[in-house]
Amino acid sequence: MELKLARTEINGKPKMIALEKIVETLEKDGQKIIYFDKENSHKDLVALVEHFENKGLSVYLREVKYGLGETDYMYEVHIL
């Protein structure tokens, strides 16, 4: 599974990250907060949460608004 990371610029394109890369980062750091782009489907993010919960980790998913517009948001996933 590949997901889009949050954009660093408003008009920029989001970078992709593979699930395996997230797993490697967690094994090294132990916990991680990752910001995902609004272009990711909610279904994919729920699958990500379920993947890590099945491994016995705690995962928190929330929507973060950064502007006044309806489409000014990103997803925050905190994996412990």
Secondary structure, DSSP 8 states (H G I E B T S, - for coil): -EEEB--SSTTS---EEEHHHHHHHHHHHS-EEEEE-TTS-HHHHHHHHHHHHHTT--EEEEEEE-SSSTT-EEEEEEE-
